Amino acid sequence: MLFDDCPLDCPALTTTRLFDDCCWLKCHDITVTGWVEVGSTWRDGARGDGFNGPDGFDDRDQEVQGNQFYTTIQKALKNNECCWDYGFTVDVLVGSDYRYPLELGLDAKDNGVPKWSFDSRKFYGLAIPQAYLEMGTTDLSFKIGEMYTLLANEVVNPTANFFYSHNYTFLYSVNFTECGLLATQKWNDQVVINWGVNNGWDTFNDQNENVSATGGFTWTSCDKKKTLAWFFIDGNEPSTAFSTFGPFANRFAETAVFTDKLSDRLTYTNESVLGLQQNGEAGGGTASWYGTTSYLTYQLNCCWTEGFRFEYFRDTDGTRVAPPGDFAGSNTASAGGFSGEFYDVTYGLNYKMNGNLTIRPEVRYDWYTGSNGNGGVKPYLTGTSDHQFLFSCDAIWLF
């Protein structure tokens, strides 16, 4: 083979689910699944307020984070090309990660403050990132309700990501969720297209009463080794940096993700992003952000896989990189307004102990070149540095 001469022949790992034997759920074609994710991060440099700057979801220093207690209740569509079926999905996220996929008007107030927090910092709480009805066939289906965005390579679900930490593209360049209608159509054996309308970025209760459009396609090669996914979202969003109330102007964002399974062990992925916000600059011009991320993973054996990520992300006008921090306002470094280039280099390992438990250690280096944020604040080390090292590890247990 091109990149290795020893193909893997690993036995299939069996995942034990807590509710697999529930007769009532089986009779109604309903599944209840989920996971628990716990992690911790250590950084170099001054301790300060214990905030790891714009990195996420591992954004606390020397603190064990209960990132996610995640539950999905689902009735999936039957695998049928001709007869219509119906289903639904409801996801509930409890933990520190709830701060990211909040929807205005649902689990967050119109000013972005969460409704269902559990501690004085509002650092732990509850979010409902997905709640939708689905109907259709395997060739054409429709979802209506709240759902995750189609954009970006990384996702909220940690089991679908290689790394514990996230890249800037996922955290700051696109929306997390949307509320509306989404259609999925199987064009042929290689192409699936999507199109839909929604209330905009992370908005359940539409702030401007204007509909946004989203869509794109996924192409898969005949040998199933290559995929290309391109998606966009376009509509009116707040043009003032870090505002939720407007004034509103057009915002467009698109991502393209190309994946190539180079061998049985080696996989390469490249992601690019471009975003534009009209009237986003102080003088009324169009603000922009763009970047690219490359991933390379290599399966060492049946249990261990190593991975590498390199990202370049430019927030041209300082309008995107503004991490939530503690909603109580203790973290001045989350002020945002960083106009310049962000870089991250990450190396990590995935250890699958069995079909239920995965452990993911990683080391990451971030650096920034550009102007400081509000009040001269820098992105890292409590607003005092333009770079930092992070050492992180999390564990994910499926149930």
Phi, psi and omega in degrees: 000165187292317187249346173202156184246021181221086180299147180279144175226073186268141174292148179293132179276132181266126177262124179268122181255139185296328188252016181296332184263010180282113185295321182297317179296317179298318182296333181255013178056036181251136175244145174235111182226171177173196181200163172238129179237127178229136181210172178209153184223141175236137179238158174278162174091188185300142181286312176058229182270006177076020183255130185269035174063219185279002179288150179200159001275003180271064192258013175244138182267130177053042178222128176288120181258128168274083189298307187213129158246100194245131179231134176240124174250120191216140165242102185281155175293144177289151181282082185219129183273344186242321185267131180287146178226170177229158178199186179201161175218132173228123178248138176234125181245121174241130180145188182287337180287350182301338184294339187274307184271035180291142178249126178298129179092351177245281179257008174222150175288171182297339178268006177092352180286131183295148179274326189241074177255156188248349183225171185295332178281349189058030182275331176244140181186197185235139174223154176241085186287338178220136174199096185216156171263151181223142178212151178138203180234184177288342179268330181209122181219160182227137173246139175225127183138209180260134184208166176289153176293157175276342187282156172082160181271318180275156186222172179292323181295112184292337181288345179261002178246150175280321187259153173290312178282167182240157177276165182294327179303311180293318187286326193229348189260342182224172177282158174272314185225169175207154181239119181170216182241133179226128177254143176235122183234126175278106183286315174201193183292346183247338188237129171239130180247151177230145173207150181186174176230151182203180181277358180111196187288117171051044185228118174271317178258105188303125182280333186237004177056032174241137182277138173258155179246146176219158179171184180152201183208160171234125178249136177235133181292162182300325180272004177066014183264343181235141174222149174226123179239122178235127181219156180220163168219138186215129179173180180277130179222164179304128183271340178281133184304128174065020177263155174246355187250001181097187009295158187257144176207170186294136174231132180232137175216145177215149175228148174231128182236118179247129180235135180228116176277095188290333177200184177297336184253330193251129179228134178243138177225137174233135180236135174235153181217146173218133177224144180223135177233113177295143181059026181276339177276159182300327180271005178098001180281181182271122175280151182219157173210147182199164180179177178213145179226134175245138178236142174221122178238143181224122180276112184287317178202194186291342183251325189251136173226136176252152182216154181226139178224134173230131182229141167239126179222128180246120171261088193302320187246011178066038184249357187244318190277095179216085184295153183292327183059211172269130180295342176291348172091018183281345186256099179292337182290350180271013184293331178080196181081030181267105182265104182165202186252134174249139178231144170219137174238124185229135172235134182210171178232147170244126177243112177269101181291323176197194182289351182248333189240128175233136178242133187230089172279152178202158171235139187221141175235126177246144169213160187223139173232123181156194181278155179287164180277199182302129179069022180078012181289135175264163188292331192238166175052060178057037175081015186248354189221157176256014177202162175194153170259142174232138174239117189229157173203137175226166176228139180237124178243121180275142175225000000 
